[in-house]
Amino acid sequence: MKNRPHFRPNPYYEDLERMEEAVMSILHNLEMENTEIHENNHKLKKEITFSRNLLSQLLMENTCRKKLVPLKQESQEVHLDCALNQKYLVDFNKKDKDQQRPDPASSGLRKCKRAGIGHTPVRELPEE
């Protein structure tokens, strides 16, 4: 074994291996950081989308509320008009029934009942 020459490694090669290890370590750290940034970016995109949708929904709800106020007022007016019309019709029907009640003395129906003819009223001819 002593006859064998002693192999001494090249000092530049050792420096090159140390530099490669340092570069590979930096590359690994950058890849990990890139993965983390990509995940954070994806989460932020989801939050932005959610916020935009939420804002859109809030604006739509606000618009609907603004449109709803006049409709509620109009609905109340219509209900009030309807109640007044019903009261007017009830009063009108009462007055109409009062006016249509025949006088029992001038009714042909009373004469028919006395005569026993039935329930058909006797028409009186107008005088000439």
DSSP file (Angstrom, degrees, kcal/mol; ACC not computed):
  #  RESIDUE AA STRUCTURE BP1 BP2  ACC     N-H-->O    O-->H-N    N-H-->O    O-->H-N    TCO  KAPPA ALPHA  PHI   PSI    X-CA   Y-CA   Z-CA
    1    1 A M    >         0   0    0      0, 0.0     3,-0.8     0, 0.0     0, 0.0   0.000 360.0 360.0 360.0 -21.0    0.0    0.0    0.0
    2    2 A K  T 3   +     0   0    0      1,-0.2     4,-0.1     4,-0.0     0, 0.0   0.750 360.0  63.8 -74.7 -19.8    2.8    2.3    0.4
    3    3 A N  T 3  S+     0   0    0      2,-0.1    -1,-0.2     0, 0.0     0, 0.0   0.691  82.3  97.1 -76.7 -16.2    3.6    2.1   -3.2
    4    4 A R  S <  S-     0   0    0     -3,-0.8     2,-0.2     1,-0.1     3,-0.0  -0.493  82.4-115.0 -73.5 139.0    0.4    3.7   -4.1
    5    5 A P        -     0   0    0      0, 0.0     2,-0.5     0, 0.0    -1,-0.1  -0.494  30.1-111.0 -75.0 146.4    0.5    7.4   -4.7
    6    6 A H        -     0   0    0     -2,-0.2     2,-0.7    -4,-0.1    -4,-0.0  -0.630  27.9-142.6 -78.6 124.1   -1.4    9.5   -2.2
    7    7 A F        -     0   0    0     -2,-0.5    -1,-0.0    -3,-0.0    -3,-0.0  -0.780  15.6-168.6 -92.0 117.2   -4.5   11.1   -3.9
    8    8 A R        -     0   0    0     -2,-0.7    -2,-0.0     1,-0.0     0, 0.0  -0.920  22.7-122.2-106.0 124.0   -5.1   14.6   -2.7
    9    9 A P        -     0   0    0      0, 0.0     3,-0.0     0, 0.0    -1,-0.0  -0.243  31.7 -99.4 -66.4 153.0   -8.5   16.1   -3.8
   10   10 A N     >  -     0   0    0      1,-0.2     4,-1.7     2,-0.0     3,-0.4  -0.549  23.6-143.0 -70.7 127.2   -8.5   19.2   -5.7
   11   11 A P  H  > S+     0   0    0      0, 0.0     4,-2.0     0, 0.0    -1,-0.2   0.813 101.4  56.2 -64.8 -28.1   -9.2   22.2   -3.4
   12   12 A Y  H  > S+     0   0    0      2,-0.2     4,-2.4     1,-0.2     5,-0.1   0.859 104.1  53.8 -68.8 -34.1  -11.3   23.9   -6.1
   13   13 A Y  H  > S+     0   0    0     -3,-0.4     4,-2.3     2,-0.2    -1,-0.2   0.916 108.3  48.6 -66.6 -42.6  -13.5   20.8   -6.3
   14   14 A E  H  X S+     0   0    0     -4,-1.7     4,-2.2     2,-0.2    -2,-0.2   0.910 112.3  49.0 -63.7 -42.3  -14.1   20.9   -2.5
   15   15 A D  H  X S+     0   0    0     -4,-2.0     4,-2.4     1,-0.2    -2,-0.2   0.905 110.3  52.0 -62.3 -40.1  -15.0   24.6   -2.8
   16   16 A L  H  X S+     0   0    0     -4,-2.4     4,-2.2     1,-0.2    -2,-0.2   0.889 108.4  50.3 -64.2 -39.6  -17.3   23.8   -5.7
   17   17 A E  H  X S+     0   0    0     -4,-2.3     4,-2.3     2,-0.2    -1,-0.2   0.907 110.8  49.4 -65.5 -41.2  -19.1   21.1   -3.6
   18   18 A R  H  X S+     0   0    0     -4,-2.2     4,-2.2     1,-0.2    -2,-0.2   0.905 111.8  48.8 -63.6 -40.9  -19.6   23.6   -0.7
   19   19 A M  H  X S+     0   0    0     -4,-2.4     4,-2.7     2,-0.2    -2,-0.2   0.890 109.8  52.2 -65.7 -38.6  -21.0   26.2   -3.1
   20   20 A E  H  X S+     0   0    0     -4,-2.2     4,-2.9     2,-0.2     5,-0.2   0.918 109.2  49.6 -62.7 -43.7  -23.3   23.6   -4.6
   21   21 A E  H  X S+     0   0    0     -4,-2.3     4,-2.2     2,-0.2    -2,-0.2   0.911 112.4  47.7 -61.8 -42.1  -24.6   22.7   -1.2
   22   22 A A  H  X S+     0   0    0     -4,-2.2     4,-2.4     2,-0.2    -2,-0.2   0.923 113.5  47.1 -65.3 -43.6  -25.2   26.3   -0.3
   23   23 A V  H  X S+     0   0    0     -4,-2.7     4,-2.8     2,-0.2    -2,-0.2   0.904 112.2  50.0 -64.6 -41.6  -27.0   26.9   -3.7
   24   24 A M  H  X S+     0   0    0     -4,-2.9     4,-2.5     2,-0.2    -1,-0.2   0.880 110.6  50.4 -65.3 -37.0  -29.1   23.8   -3.2
   25   25 A S  H  X S+     0   0    0     -4,-2.2     4,-2.4    -5,-0.2    -2,-0.2   0.927 112.1  46.6 -65.3 -44.6  -30.0   25.0    0.3
   26   26 A I  H  X S+     0   0    0     -4,-2.4     4,-2.5     2,-0.2    -2,-0.2   0.910 112.3  51.2 -63.0 -42.0  -31.0   28.4   -1.1
   27   27 A L  H  X S+     0   0    0     -4,-2.8     4,-2.5     2,-0.2    -2,-0.2   0.913 110.0  49.3 -61.0 -44.3  -33.0   26.8   -3.9
   28   28 A H  H  X S+     0   0    0     -4,-2.5     4,-2.4     2,-0.2    -2,-0.2   0.929 111.7  48.7 -61.4 -45.7  -34.9   24.5   -1.4
   29   29 A N  H  X S+     0   0    0     -4,-2.4     4,-2.5     1,-0.2    -2,-0.2   0.906 111.9  49.5 -61.2 -41.6  -35.7   27.6    0.8
   30   30 A L  H  X S+     0   0    0     -4,-2.5     4,-2.7     2,-0.2    -1,-0.2   0.895 110.2  50.3 -65.3 -39.7  -36.9   29.5   -2.3
   31   31 A E  H  X S+     0   0    0     -4,-2.5     4,-2.4     2,-0.2    -2,-0.2   0.909 111.9  47.7 -64.5 -41.1  -39.1   26.6   -3.4
   32   32 A M  H  X S+     0   0    0     -4,-2.4     4,-2.3     2,-0.2    -2,-0.2   0.920 113.6  47.5 -64.8 -42.8  -40.6   26.3    0.1
   33   33 A E  H  X S+     0   0    0     -4,-2.5     4,-2.7     2,-0.2    -2,-0.2   0.895 111.0  51.9 -64.4 -39.8  -41.2   30.1    0.1
   34   34 A N  H  X S+     0   0    0     -4,-2.7     4,-2.6     2,-0.2    -2,-0.2   0.911 109.7  49.1 -62.6 -43.2  -42.7   30.0   -3.4
   35   35 A T  H  X S+     0   0    0     -4,-2.4     4,-2.3     2,-0.2    -2,-0.2   0.923 112.8  47.7 -62.1 -44.6  -45.1   27.2   -2.3
   36   36 A E  H  X S+     0   0    0     -4,-2.3     4,-2.5     1,-0.2    -2,-0.2   0.916 112.6  48.2 -63.5 -43.9  -46.1   29.2    0.8
   37   37 A I  H  X S+     0   0    0     -4,-2.7     4,-2.7     2,-0.2    -1,-0.2   0.894 110.2  52.6 -64.6 -39.6  -46.6   32.3   -1.2
   38   38 A H  H  X S+     0   0    0     -4,-2.6     4,-2.2     2,-0.2    -2,-0.2   0.917 110.7  47.3 -62.2 -43.4  -48.7   30.4   -3.8
   39   39 A E  H  X S+     0   0    0     -4,-2.3     4,-2.3     2,-0.2    -2,-0.2   0.916 113.4  47.9 -63.9 -43.3  -51.0   29.0   -1.1
   40   40 A N  H  X S+     0   0    0     -4,-2.5     4,-2.6     1,-0.2    -2,-0.2   0.900 110.5  52.3 -64.2 -39.7  -51.4   32.5    0.5
   41   41 A N  H  X S+     0   0    0     -4,-2.7     4,-2.3     2,-0.2    -2,-0.2   0.905 109.1  49.7 -61.6 -41.9  -52.1   33.9   -2.9
   42   42 A H  H  X S+     0   0    0     -4,-2.2     4,-2.0     2,-0.2    -2,-0.2   0.913 111.2  49.1 -63.9 -43.2  -54.8   31.3   -3.5
   43   43 A K  H  X S+     0   0    0     -4,-2.3     4,-2.4     1,-0.2    -2,-0.2   0.910 111.1  50.0 -62.8 -41.7  -56.4   32.1    0.0
   44   44 A L  H  X S+     0   0    0     -4,-2.6     4,-2.7     1,-0.2    -2,-0.2   0.887 107.7  53.2 -65.4 -38.1  -56.3   35.8   -0.8
   45   45 A K  H  X S+     0   0    0     -4,-2.3     4,-2.5     2,-0.2    -1,-0.2   0.911 109.4  49.6 -62.4 -40.6  -58.0   35.2   -4.2
   46   46 A K  H  X S+     0   0    0     -4,-2.0     4,-2.6     2,-0.2    -2,-0.2   0.925 112.1  47.6 -62.6 -43.9  -60.8   33.3   -2.4
   47   47 A E  H  X S+     0   0    0     -4,-2.4     4,-2.8     2,-0.2    -2,-0.2   0.893 111.4  50.6 -64.8 -39.5  -61.2   36.1    0.1
   48   48 A I  H  X S+     0   0    0     -4,-2.7     4,-2.7     2,-0.2    -2,-0.2   0.928 111.7  47.9 -63.7 -44.2  -61.3   38.7   -2.6
   49   49 A T  H  X S+     0   0    0     -4,-2.5     4,-2.6     2,-0.2    -2,-0.2   0.925 112.9  48.4 -61.6 -44.5  -63.9   36.7   -4.5
   50   50 A F  H  X S+     0   0    0     -4,-2.6     4,-2.8     1,-0.2    -2,-0.2   0.925 112.3  49.0 -60.9 -44.7  -66.0   36.3   -1.3
   51   51 A S  H  X S+     0   0    0     -4,-2.8     4,-2.9     2,-0.2    -2,-0.2   0.900 111.2  49.2 -64.0 -41.1  -65.7   40.0   -0.5
   52   52 A R  H  X S+     0   0    0     -4,-2.7     4,-2.6     2,-0.2    -1,-0.2   0.923 113.1  46.9 -63.8 -43.2  -66.7   41.0   -4.0
   53   53 A N  H  X S+     0   0    0     -4,-2.6     4,-2.6     2,-0.2    -2,-0.2   0.911 113.3  49.2 -64.2 -41.2  -69.7   38.6   -3.9
   54   54 A L  H  X S+     0   0    0     -4,-2.8     4,-2.6     2,-0.2    -2,-0.2   0.922 111.9  48.2 -64.2 -43.7  -70.6   40.0   -0.4
   55   55 A L  H  X S+     0   0    0     -4,-2.9     4,-2.6     2,-0.2    -2,-0.2   0.918 111.6  50.4 -61.8 -43.1  -70.4   43.5   -1.6
   56   56 A S  H  X S+     0   0    0     -4,-2.6     4,-2.3     1,-0.2    -2,-0.2   0.916 111.4  48.1 -61.4 -43.0  -72.5   42.7   -4.7
   57   57 A Q  H  X S+     0   0    0     -4,-2.6     4,-2.6     2,-0.2    -2,-0.2   0.901 111.7  49.9 -64.9 -40.6  -75.1   41.1   -2.4
   58   58 A L  H  X S+     0   0    0     -4,-2.6     4,-2.5     2,-0.2    -2,-0.2   0.907 111.1  48.6 -65.7 -40.8  -75.1   44.1   -0.1
   59   59 A L  H  X S+     0   0    0     -4,-2.6     4,-2.4     2,-0.2    -1,-0.2   0.908 112.5  48.8 -64.3 -40.5  -75.5   46.5   -2.9
   60   60 A M  H  X S+     0   0    0     -4,-2.3     4,-2.5     2,-0.2    -2,-0.2   0.910 112.1  48.6 -64.5 -42.2  -78.4   44.4   -4.4
   61   61 A E  H  X S+     0   0    0     -4,-2.6     4,-2.5     2,-0.2    -2,-0.2   0.908 111.2  50.1 -64.5 -41.5  -80.1   44.3   -1.0
   62   62 A N  H  X S+     0   0    0     -4,-2.5     4,-2.2     2,-0.2    -2,-0.2   0.910 111.1  49.1 -63.0 -42.4  -79.7   48.0   -0.5
   63   63 A T  H  X S+     0   0    0     -4,-2.4     4,-1.9     1,-0.2    -2,-0.2   0.914 111.1  50.0 -62.6 -43.0  -81.2   48.6   -3.9
   64   64 A C  H  X S+     0   0    0     -4,-2.5     4,-2.0     1,-0.2    -2,-0.2   0.898 109.4  51.3 -63.9 -39.8  -84.1   46.3   -3.2
   65   65 A R  H  X S+     0   0    0     -4,-2.5     4,-1.6     1,-0.2    -1,-0.2   0.911 108.4  51.4 -63.8 -40.8  -84.7   48.1    0.1
   66   66 A K  H  < S+     0   0    0     -4,-2.2    -1,-0.2     1,-0.2    -2,-0.2   0.878 114.0  44.3 -63.7 -35.9  -84.8   51.4   -1.6
   67   67 A K  H  X S+     0   0    0     -4,-1.9     4,-1.1     1,-0.2    -1,-0.2   0.783 108.9  59.0 -76.1 -26.6  -87.3   50.1   -4.1
   68   68 A L  H  X S+     0   0    0     -4,-2.0     4,-2.7     1,-0.2     5,-0.2   0.834  92.8  65.9 -73.6 -33.3  -89.3   48.4   -1.3
   69   69 A V  H  X S+     0   0    0     -4,-1.6     4,-2.1     1,-0.2    -1,-0.2   0.939 104.9  42.0 -58.3 -51.8  -90.1   51.6    0.6
   70   70 A P  H  > S+     0   0    0      0, 0.0     4,-2.7     0, 0.0    -1,-0.2   0.880 114.0  53.9 -64.3 -33.7  -92.3   53.2   -2.1
   71   71 A L  H  X S+     0   0    0     -4,-1.1     4,-2.6     2,-0.2    -2,-0.2   0.896 107.9  49.4 -66.8 -38.0  -94.0   49.9   -2.7
   72   72 A K  H  X S+     0   0    0     -4,-2.7     4,-2.5     2,-0.2    -1,-0.2   0.922 112.2  48.2 -64.4 -42.9  -94.8   49.5    0.9
   73   73 A Q  H  X S+     0   0    0     -4,-2.1     4,-2.2    -5,-0.2    -2,-0.2   0.919 113.1  47.9 -62.8 -42.6  -96.3   53.0    1.0
   74   74 A E  H  X S+     0   0    0     -4,-2.7     4,-2.5     1,-0.2    -2,-0.2   0.894 110.4  52.2 -64.6 -39.4  -98.3   52.3   -2.2
   75   75 A S  H  X S+     0   0    0     -4,-2.6     4,-2.6     2,-0.2    -2,-0.2   0.910 109.1  49.6 -63.5 -41.9  -99.5   49.0   -0.7
   76   76 A Q  H  X S+     0   0    0     -4,-2.5     4,-2.4     2,-0.2    -1,-0.2   0.902 111.3  49.7 -63.1 -39.8 -100.7   50.8    2.4
   77   77 A E  H  X S+     0   0    0     -4,-2.2     4,-2.7     2,-0.2    -2,-0.2   0.908 110.9  49.2 -64.4 -41.2 -102.5   53.4    0.2
   78   78 A V  H  X S+     0   0    0     -4,-2.5     4,-2.7     2,-0.2    -2,-0.2   0.910 111.3  49.3 -65.1 -41.6 -104.1   50.6   -1.8
   79   79 A H  H  X S+     0   0    0     -4,-2.6     4,-2.5     2,-0.2    -2,-0.2   0.905 112.0  48.9 -63.8 -40.2 -105.2   48.8    1.5
   80   80 A L  H  X S+     0   0    0     -4,-2.4     4,-2.4     2,-0.2    -2,-0.2   0.929 112.5  47.5 -64.2 -44.7 -106.6   52.1    2.7
   81   81 A D  H  X S+     0   0    0     -4,-2.7     4,-2.6     1,-0.2    -2,-0.2   0.902 111.7  51.2 -61.3 -41.3 -108.5   52.7   -0.5
   82   82 A C  H  X S+     0   0    0     -4,-2.7     4,-2.5     2,-0.2    -2,-0.2   0.921 110.2  48.5 -63.5 -43.8 -109.8   49.2   -0.5
   83   83 A A  H  X S+     0   0    0     -4,-2.5     4,-2.4     2,-0.2    -2,-0.2   0.909 112.5  48.8 -63.2 -41.6 -111.1   49.6    3.1
   84   84 A L  H  X S+     0   0    0     -4,-2.4     4,-2.6     2,-0.2    -2,-0.2   0.911 111.2  49.9 -64.5 -41.1 -112.8   52.8    2.2
   85   85 A N  H  X S+     0   0    0     -4,-2.6     4,-2.8     2,-0.2    -2,-0.2   0.904 110.5  50.0 -63.7 -40.8 -114.4   51.3   -0.9
   86   86 A Q  H  X S+     0   0    0     -4,-2.5     4,-2.7     2,-0.2    -2,-0.2   0.929 111.9  47.7 -63.4 -43.8 -115.7   48.3    1.2
   87   87 A K  H  X S+     0   0    0     -4,-2.4     4,-2.6     1,-0.2     5,-0.2   0.916 112.3  49.9 -62.1 -42.4 -117.1   50.7    3.7
   88   88 A Y  H  X S+     0   0    0     -4,-2.6     4,-2.7     1,-0.2    -2,-0.2   0.921 111.9  48.0 -62.0 -43.7 -118.7   52.8    0.9
   89   89 A L  H  X S+     0   0    0     -4,-2.8     4,-2.9     2,-0.2    -2,-0.2   0.899 111.4  49.9 -65.1 -40.3 -120.2   49.6   -0.7
   90   90 A V  H  X S+     0   0    0     -4,-2.7     4,-2.2     2,-0.2    -2,-0.2   0.943 114.2  44.7 -62.8 -46.3 -121.6   48.4    2.7
   91   91 A D  H  X S+     0   0    0     -4,-2.6     4,-2.3     1,-0.2    -2,-0.2   0.908 113.8  50.6 -63.1 -40.9 -123.2   51.8    3.3
   92   92 A F  H  X S+     0   0    0     -4,-2.7     4,-2.7    -5,-0.2    -2,-0.2   0.911 110.1  49.6 -63.4 -43.1 -124.4   51.9   -0.3
   93   93 A N  H  X S+     0   0    0     -4,-2.9     4,-2.7     2,-0.2     5,-0.2   0.888 109.8  51.5 -64.0 -39.1 -126.0   48.4    0.0
   94   94 A K  H  X S+     0   0    0     -4,-2.2     4,-2.2     2,-0.2    -1,-0.2   0.935 112.8  45.1 -63.3 -44.4 -127.7   49.4    3.3
   95   95 A K  H  X S+     0   0    0     -4,-2.3     4,-2.1     1,-0.2    -2,-0.2   0.906 113.0  51.1 -64.9 -40.2 -129.2   52.5    1.7
   96   96 A D  H  X S+     0   0    0     -4,-2.7     4,-1.9     2,-0.2    -2,-0.2   0.902 110.4  48.6 -65.0 -41.0 -130.2   50.5   -1.4
   97   97 A K  H  X S+     0   0    0     -4,-2.7     4,-1.0     1,-0.2    -1,-0.2   0.896 110.3  51.9 -65.5 -39.0 -131.9   47.8    0.7
   98   98 A D  H  < S+     0   0    0     -4,-2.2     3,-0.3     1,-0.2    -1,-0.2   0.893 112.2  45.8 -63.5 -38.2 -133.7   50.5    2.7
   99   99 A Q  H  < S+     0   0    0     -4,-2.1    -1,-0.2     1,-0.2    -2,-0.2   0.803 111.4  52.5 -74.8 -28.5 -134.9   52.1   -0.5
  100  100 A Q  H  < S+     0   0    0     -4,-1.9    -1,-0.2    -5,-0.2    -2,-0.2   0.587  76.7 113.0 -86.5  -9.3 -136.0   48.8   -2.1
  101  101 A R     <  -     0   0    0     -4,-1.0     2,-0.1    -3,-0.3    -3,-0.0  -0.482  67.6-133.5 -65.0 118.6 -138.1   47.6    0.8
  102  102 A P        -     0   0    0      0, 0.0    -1,-0.1     0, 0.0    -2,-0.1  -0.362  15.9-107.9 -75.1 154.1 -141.6   47.7   -0.6
  103  103 A D    >>  -     0   0    0      1,-0.1     4,-0.7    -2,-0.1     3,-0.7  -0.705  25.7-140.4 -77.8 124.0 -144.6   49.2    1.2
  104  104 A P  T 34 S+     0   0    0      0, 0.0     3,-0.3     0, 0.0     6,-0.2   0.790  97.4  56.3 -61.4 -27.9 -146.7   46.2    2.4
  105  105 A A  T 34 S+     0   0    0      1,-0.2     6,-0.0     5,-0.1    -2,-0.0   0.860 112.4  39.5 -73.8 -34.5 -150.0   48.0    1.6
  106  106 A S  T <4 S+     0   0    0     -3,-0.7     2,-0.3     4,-0.0    -1,-0.2   0.421  90.9 114.5 -95.3   3.0 -149.2   48.6   -2.0
  107  107 A S     X  -     0   0    0     -4,-0.7     4,-0.9    -3,-0.3     3,-0.3  -0.545  58.1-151.2 -79.3 136.0 -147.5   45.3   -2.6
  108  108 A G  H  > S+     0   0    0     -2,-0.3     4,-1.9     1,-0.2    14,-0.3   0.715  94.5  68.7 -72.6 -21.4 -149.2   42.9   -5.0
  109  109 A L  H  > S+     0   0    0      1,-0.2     4,-2.0     2,-0.2    -1,-0.2   0.880  96.5  51.6 -65.7 -38.7 -147.6   40.1   -3.0
  110  110 A R  H  > S+     0   0    0     -3,-0.3     4,-2.0     1,-0.2    -1,-0.2   0.891 108.6  50.6 -66.7 -38.9 -149.9   40.8    0.0
  111  111 A K  H  X S+     0   0    0     -4,-0.9     4,-2.1     1,-0.2    -1,-0.2   0.893 109.1  51.9 -65.2 -38.7 -152.9   40.8   -2.2
  112  112 A C  H  X>S+     0   0    0     -4,-1.9     5,-2.0     1,-0.2     4,-1.1   0.897 108.4  50.6 -65.5 -40.0 -151.9   37.4   -3.7
  113  113 A K  H  <5S+     0   0    0     -4,-2.0    -1,-0.2     1,-0.2    -2,-0.2   0.889 110.7  49.3 -66.6 -37.9 -151.4   35.9   -0.2
  114  114 A R  H  <5S+     0   0    0     -4,-2.0    -1,-0.2     1,-0.2    -2,-0.2   0.894 112.9  47.1 -66.6 -37.1 -154.9   37.1    0.9
  115  115 A A  H  <5S-     0   0    0     -4,-2.1    -1,-0.2    -5,-0.2    -2,-0.2   0.667 107.4-129.5 -78.6 -14.5 -156.4   35.7   -2.3
  116  116 A G  T  <5 +     0   0    0     -4,-1.1    -3,-0.2     2,-0.2    -4,-0.1   0.732  67.2 131.7  75.1  22.0 -154.5   32.4   -1.8
  117  117 A I      < -     0   0    0     -5,-2.0     2,-0.3     1,-0.3    -4,-0.1   0.784  68.0-101.6 -80.7 -26.5 -153.3   32.5   -5.3
  118  118 A G        -     0   0    0     -6,-0.6    -1,-0.3    -9,-0.1    -2,-0.2  -0.958  49.6 -52.7 137.0-157.8 -149.6   31.8   -4.6
  119  119 A H  S    S+     0   0    0     -2,-0.3    -1,-0.1    -3,-0.1    -6,-0.1   0.358  91.3 110.6-103.8   6.1 -146.5   33.7   -4.3
  120  120 A T        -     0   0    0     -8,-0.1     2,-0.1    -3,-0.1    -3,-0.1  -0.690  69.0-123.5 -83.8 130.7 -146.6   35.5   -7.6
  121  121 A P        -     0   0    0      0, 0.0     2,-0.5     0, 0.0   -12,-0.2  -0.395  18.7-120.5 -73.7 150.4 -147.2   39.2   -7.2
  122  122 A V        -     0   0    0    -14,-0.3     2,-0.5    -2,-0.1   -11,-0.1  -0.785  24.4-138.2 -90.5 127.0 -150.1   40.9   -9.0
  123  123 A R        -     0   0    0     -2,-0.5     2,-0.5   -15,-0.1    -1,-0.0  -0.695  10.6-143.6 -86.8 132.9 -149.1   43.6  -11.3
  124  124 A E        -     0   0    0     -2,-0.5     3,-0.0     3,-0.0   -16,-0.0  -0.813  16.8-125.8 -95.6 135.5 -151.2   46.6  -11.3
  125  125 A L        -     0   0    0     -2,-0.5     3,-0.1     1,-0.1     2,-0.1  -0.563  30.4-105.8 -79.4 141.4 -151.7   48.3  -14.6
  126  126 A P        -     0   0    0      0, 0.0     2,-0.2     0, 0.0    -1,-0.1  -0.374  37.4-111.3 -65.2 144.7 -150.9   52.0  -14.8
  127  127 A E              0   0    0      1,-0.1    -3,-0.0    -2,-0.1     0, 0.0  -0.530 360.0 360.0 -78.5 142.4 -153.8   54.3  -14.9
  128  128 A E              0   0    0     -2,-0.2    -1,-0.1    -3,-0.1    -3,-0.0   0.403 360.0 360.0-106.0 360.0 -154.4   56.2  -18.0
